[in-house]
Amino acid sequence: MQTIGDRLEEARKKKGISIREAAESTKIRGDYLTKFESNQFDIGLTEIYVRGFLRAYATFLKLPAEKIINDYASLGHETPKTRQPSREVYGRMDLSIASADERDDSSEPTPRAAAPQSQRASRSAPLSHGTALDPALVFKVAKIAGFVVGAAILVWIGLTVFGGKGGPDAPAKSTASTPAIQTAAEPTATFIASDAVEIKVVQKSDGAILYAGFLARGESRPVPKRGALLITASKGENLTVEVNGKRYPMPFSGHDRAELP
């Protein structure tokens, strides 16, 4: 039976590309890819990054990524756990660069990504970004929101159709007495990857990790906005944040962190 490294190496050679070419295409360091093909997965990064890089490389080589990850897990590597965020939403939606003093938060530091850090861009630019939530939680929240909106529409129709009906002696109803129905959507920030990038989103108030993982090119991840967020990206130039329908690039290049108040 072929090992994970044998399958990766065989698939790469069938494509007729070198390690360097594969690294340029996947944005993953060449020495990491070499270790993967040698079945060496201890590359000095946390499990979530190893799995993300391994999945991205398998996808690039057109191998079954889930099968590769399952085989990797069978070697005794545990699946990293992420704390689930609460649903309370507070705070403004402006994003600014984190100060040096604010970097002493309770979360663990995110390992640096594969490519070397480039010169950082000016930190005066506005920034907003979306996360990434568990798909099951996003679906559940969307289902509840849909139910609330549907119920509100039914009540409004009932008041419109039947509220004005009555006998000739029925007193006129004051429009001021009709209760107002309001629905509020949960504010979110959506992270969009223009190319492969590792991100980590932390709730500043309590250090809860809202999302930590790998985003492939074109992938997006929404995260509920519940106060100030600390956002770390391995390649700031590959990450865009969307808030209230507007998109902003990260105010830095390479590996750094920004704050969303």
N, C-alpha and C positions, 0 to 999 in steps of 0.2 A: 504493500500500500504506500502510495506517495505521501511524503510529508507536505506540510504547508509550504515550506521553502522550495521543495522540488516543483510543486505546481506553479508557484509564482515565477520561478526562474524559467521553466519550460514555456509558460505563456508569453513571457517577455521575449524570449529568443524566437518564438514563432512569429511575433510581430516584427522582428528584425530591428529592435532598438536597443540601445545601450542603457546602462544604469543612469548615466548623465542625462540622456534624453528623457527617460522616464521621470527623473527628478524634476526636470524643467517643466514637464507637462502636468505633473501632479502637485508641484510646489512642495514636495516632501524631500528632505535632505537625502542625498545619495547614500550616505553611510547608513542611514536607517533602512533604506531599501536593501542594501547589501546584507545587513544583519537579518532582515526578514527572510531573504532567500537562503540564509544559512541557518534558519530556525533559531535565531537568537533574538528574543523579544524583549530582553532587558536593555532598553535604550536610554534609561535614566529619566523616563517620563512616567506620569501616572497612567493607570489602566485606561482611563477614558481617552487619552491621547493615543496610546498604543492601538486601541481598537479603532479609533477614528482613522488613523493613518493606514492601518491594515485594510480596513473596509474600502477606503478611497483607492488604494493601490490595486486591490482585487477588482474593483469596478472598472478602473482604467484598463486593466488587462482582460476585461470581459469574462471574468471568472465569477461564479456564484458567491457574492459577498457574504450572504448569510451563512452559507455552508463553511466558508473560511473562518468566520467568526465563531461558529459553533465548534469547529474543530479546535480553534484556539482556546475556547473556554474549557473543552474537555481535557486540556493539558493542565488544568488546575488553576486557571486564572479566573478570579471571581468578577462578576459584573458589578461595576461601581454603582453605588446608590446615591440618589439625589433627593434632597429634602423637598417636600411639596409645599409651595407657597400658599398663604391664606388669600382670601378674596377681597380684603379691604383695600381701598384705593384712596390714596391721599397725595397731596403735594402738587407742585407745578410740573410743567412738561418741558422746561428749559434744561438744556444739557451743557455743562461746562467741564473743563478739564479738572481733574482731582488735584488738590494741593498736596504738598509733600507731607504735611501733618496728617491729612486724612487717609494716608496710605497705611496707617497702623490699624487696620480693621481686623475683626476676629476671624475672617476667613483665611484659608491657607493660600499661599501665593501660587499663581499659575505658572507652570514651567514655560520656558521660552520655546517658541516654535522653531521649525526646521531652518528656515532661511535666515541669513544674517540680518540684524536690525539695521534699517536704513535711517537716514537723517530724518528726524522728526519734523513734522510740519508745524506751522504757527499754531499756538494754542488759543488763539482768540476767536476761531471760527465756531459757530453754534453747532451742536451735535444732538441727534436723537436717534434712538435705535430700538428695534424690537427683539424678543427672546424666543426664547424658545421654551415652550411648555410641553409637558407630556401630552401627546395627541388625544389620549383618552380623556384627560381633564379638559382640554379645549373643546372636545365634542360635547362633554357633559354641560359645560358652561353655555355653549351655543344652544343646546337643546332647551335648557332652562330659560334662556333669554327669548327663544322663539315661542315658548309656551306663554310667557308673560306678555309678549307683544300681541300674540293671537288673542289672549283673553281680553286685553285692553281694546282691541279692535271690535270684538264681539259686544262688549259693554257699550262702546261708542255707537255701534249700529243700533243696538237696542234703544238707547236714549234718543237717537235721531228719529227712528221710525215710530216708536211708541210713546216717546216722551211728550209729544205735542198733541196726542189724541185725548179726547174727553168729551163729555156731554156739553150741551149748549150752556148749561149753568155752571160748568166747571170753571173754577177761578183760573185766571191766566198765571202761568208759571214764570217766575223770575229767572232770567238766564243766570243771574248771580248766584242762585241757589244750587245750580248744577255743579256737582263736584268735578274738579279738573282731574284728568288722568295723565299722569306723567310717567314716562319710562326713561331710564338712564342707562346708556351702554357703558360697560366697564372700560376705562381708558387702558390702552395697550401701547407698547412700543414694539415695533417689528424690525428684527435684524435681517438684513438682506446681504447675501454673499455674492460679490461679483466674481470671486474666485475662491479656491479652498482657503479656509481660515478656521482657527480654533478660537472659541470665545467662552467667557465665563461672566455670568451676571449674578451679582450678589445684592441682597437687600441690605442697605447700609445700616438701618436701624437695629437689626438683630443678627446680621451676618448670615442670614439664610441664603443658601445657593438656589437661585431660581432656575438657572440653566447653566450647564457646563458641557460643552461638546464640540463636535466637528461639523462645520457647514460646508457642503460641497458647492461647486460653482452653480449659481442660479437658485440655490436653496434659501428659504426664508423661515424665520422662527418668531412667532409672536410671544410676548411676555406681558403679564398684567402689570400695570404701573401702580405701585402702592408706596409712594414716597420716594426718597432718594435711592438711586441704583448706582452701583459701582460696576463698570463694564471693562473687562480686560480682553484684548484681542491680540492674537499672534501676529497678524498682519493688518494694521489699521487701514492701509490703502485698499484692502479687499472687502471692506465692510461699510455698509450704509445703514442709516437708521431712519425709519419712517415713523413720524408722529403727527396725528391729526391730518393725514393726507399729504404731508410734506416730507421730502427726503433730504437728509443731510449726510455728507461724508464724515468719516472719523477725523478728528483734528490732529491726527498723528499718523506716522508711517511706522511699520515694523511693530515690535511688541511694546505695548504700553497700556495705560488704563485711564479711563475718563469717568466723570461722575454725571449722573442725570438727577438733578435735584427734584 
